[in-house]
Amino acid sequence: MPSVKLLELSDQDAVINARKVIEPVSKKNSVEIIFLLGLRGALRFNEIKKSLKARDTKGISRALGALVSNGLVARTVYPFTPPAVEYRLTERGEAIFRLIDEMGHF
């Protein structure tokens, strides 16, 4: 039986860091939202919903909330009546978009 190599400390750190990246984008609608914002730039909620042809408003809201809290998407509120809210990728989100785009061509 071949010996099993234990993960070195730096390997464990790499796994932990990879998990931090993968976890937020593994949620339902997250990859689609990142890809959409990466292709089209800043969008409002209803534009995202329409582009995804989604009926699940709560699912999109949850995905956007998770992406915002993980620093992948920025949420900007404009003080209009009613308030306008726009979502766009942050620098981290753009880096994830490039990875997702590359994986799509794999």
Secondary structure, 3 states (H helix, E strand, C coil): CCCCCCCCHHHHHHHHHHHHHHHHHCCCCHHHHHHHHHHHCCEEHHHHHHHHCCCCHHHHHHHHHHHHHCCCEEEEEECCCCCEEEEEECHHHHHHHHHHHHHHCC
